[in-house]
C-alpha cells in the first residue's frame, strides 16, 4: 500500500515537470511572436534577441523531461518489485 502512494507521488511530480517543460516552451514561442510584433524583422537582430530566451526555455524543457523520465524509471522499478 505504501509503495502505491510513492508511485502516485512520483506521477504527480512528473506531471508538474511536464507542465514546467510545456510552460518553458510556450514562453519562448510567446517571445518569438512578441519580438516579431515589436518590429524586429531583420533576421540577425531577431535571432540575437530571441537566442537567450530560446536557450533558457529549451534547457528548462529538456532538463524537466529528462528528470521526468528518470522518475518514470524509478516508478516502473517500484511497480515491478511490488508485483
MARKOLKOL-456152 format. One record per residue (C-alpha): residue number from 1; residue in three letters; chain; x, y, z. Coordinates in Angstrom, 1 decimal, padded with zeros to 4 digits. Layout:
N
+-----+------+------+--------+--------+--------+
: pos : code : unit :      x :      y :      z :
+-----+------+------+--------+--------+--------+
: NUM :  ala :    A :      X :      Y :      Z :
...
+-----+------+------+--------+--------+--------+
***
This chain:
83
+-----+------+------+--------+--------+--------+
: pos : code : unit :      x :      y :      z :
+-----+------+------+--------+--------+--------+
:   1 :  unk :    A :  000.0 :  000.0 :  000.0 :
:   2 :  unk :    A :  002.8 :  002.4 :  000.9 :
:   3 :  unk :    A :  004.6 :  001.7 : -002.4 :
:   4 :  unk :    A :  001.5 :  002.7 : -004.4 :
:   5 :  unk :    A :  001.4 :  006.0 : -002.6 :
:   6 :  unk :    A :  005.0 :  006.6 : -003.6 :
:   7 :  unk :    A :  004.1 :  005.8 : -007.2 :
:   8 :  unk :    A :  001.3 :  008.3 : -007.1 :
:   9 :  unk :    A :  003.6 :  011.0 : -005.7 :
:  10 :  unk :    A :  006.1 :  010.3 : -008.4 :
:  11 :  unk :    A :  003.3 :  010.6 : -011.0 :
:  12 :  unk :    A :  002.3 :  014.0 : -009.6 :
:  13 :  unk :    A :  005.9 :  015.2 : -009.6 :
:  14 :  unk :    A :  006.2 :  014.0 : -013.2 :
:  15 :  unk :    A :  003.0 :  015.8 : -014.2 :
:  16 :  unk :    A :  004.4 :  019.0 : -012.7 :
:  17 :  unk :    A :  007.7 :  018.6 : -014.6 :
:  18 :  unk :    A :  005.8 :  018.1 : -017.9 :
:  19 :  unk :    A :  003.8 :  021.3 : -017.1 :
:  20 :  unk :    A :  007.1 :  023.2 : -016.5 :
:  21 :  unk :    A :  008.5 :  021.9 : -019.8 :
:  22 :  unk :    A :  005.4 :  023.0 : -021.6 :
:  23 :  unk :    A :  005.4 :  026.4 : -020.0 :
:  24 :  unk :    A :  009.0 :  026.9 : -020.9 :
:  25 :  unk :    A :  008.3 :  026.0 : -024.5 :
:  26 :  unk :    A :  005.3 :  028.3 : -024.7 :
:  27 :  unk :    A :  007.3 :  031.1 : -023.1 :
:  28 :  unk :    A :  009.9 :  031.2 : -025.9 :
:  29 :  unk :    A :  007.2 :  030.8 : -028.5 :
:  30 :  unk :    A :  005.3 :  033.8 : -027.0 :
:  31 :  unk :    A :  008.5 :  035.8 : -027.1 :
:  32 :  unk :    A :  009.1 :  034.8 : -030.7 :
:  33 :  unk :    A :  005.8 :  036.3 : -031.7 :
:  34 :  unk :    A :  006.2 :  039.3 : -029.4 :
:  35 :  unk :    A :  009.6 :  040.2 : -031.0 :
:  36 :  unk :    A :  008.0 :  040.0 : -034.4 :
:  37 :  unk :    A :  005.2 :  042.2 : -033.3 :
:  38 :  unk :    A :  007.7 :  044.7 : -031.8 :
:  39 :  unk :    A :  009.1 :  045.2 : -035.3 :
:  40 :  unk :    A :  012.2 :  043.0 : -035.3 :
:  41 :  unk :    A :  012.1 :  041.9 : -038.9 :
:  42 :  unk :    A :  015.8 :  041.7 : -039.6 :
:  43 :  unk :    A :  016.9 :  038.1 : -039.2 :
:  44 :  unk :    A :  020.1 :  038.8 : -037.4 :
:  45 :  unk :    A :  018.6 :  041.2 : -035.0 :
:  46 :  unk :    A :  015.6 :  038.9 : -034.3 :
:  47 :  unk :    A :  017.8 :  035.9 : -033.7 :
:  48 :  unk :    A :  020.2 :  037.8 : -031.4 :
:  49 :  unk :    A :  017.2 :  038.9 : -029.3 :
:  50 :  unk :    A :  015.5 :  035.5 : -029.2 :
:  51 :  unk :    A :  018.6 :  033.3 : -028.7 :
:  52 :  unk :    A :  018.9 :  033.9 : -024.9 :
:  53 :  unk :    A :  015.2 :  033.3 : -024.3 :
:  54 :  unk :    A :  015.2 :  030.2 : -026.6 :
:  55 :  unk :    A :  018.2 :  028.6 : -024.9 :
:  56 :  unk :    A :  016.8 :  029.1 : -021.4 :
:  57 :  unk :    A :  013.4 :  027.7 : -022.4 :
:  58 :  unk :    A :  014.9 :  024.7 : -024.2 :
:  59 :  unk :    A :  017.3 :  023.9 : -021.4 :
:  60 :  unk :    A :  014.5 :  024.0 : -018.8 :
:  61 :  unk :    A :  012.2 :  021.9 : -021.0 :
:  62 :  unk :    A :  014.9 :  019.2 : -021.7 :
:  63 :  unk :    A :  016.1 :  019.0 : -018.1 :
:  64 :  unk :    A :  012.5 :  018.7 : -016.9 :
:  65 :  unk :    A :  011.7 :  015.9 : -019.4 :
:  66 :  unk :    A :  014.9 :  014.1 : -018.5 :
:  67 :  unk :    A :  014.1 :  014.2 : -014.8 :
:  68 :  unk :    A :  010.6 :  013.0 : -015.6 :
:  69 :  unk :    A :  012.0 :  010.0 : -017.5 :
:  70 :  unk :    A :  014.3 :  009.2 : -014.6 :
:  71 :  unk :    A :  011.3 :  009.3 : -012.2 :
:  72 :  unk :    A :  009.4 :  007.1 : -014.5 :
:  73 :  unk :    A :  012.2 :  004.5 : -014.5 :
:  74 :  unk :    A :  012.1 :  004.6 : -010.7 :
:  75 :  unk :    A :  008.3 :  004.3 : -010.7 :
:  76 :  unk :    A :  008.5 :  001.3 : -013.0 :
:  77 :  unk :    A :  011.1 : -000.4 : -010.8 :
:  78 :  unk :    A :  008.8 :  000.1 : -007.8 :
:  79 :  unk :    A :  005.8 : -001.3 : -009.7 :
:  80 :  unk :    A :  007.8 : -004.3 : -010.9 :
:  81 :  unk :    A :  009.1 : -005.0 : -007.5 :
:  82 :  unk :    A :  005.7 : -004.8 : -006.0 :
:  83 :  unk :    A :  004.1 : -007.3 : -008.4 :
+-----+------+------+--------+--------+--------+
***
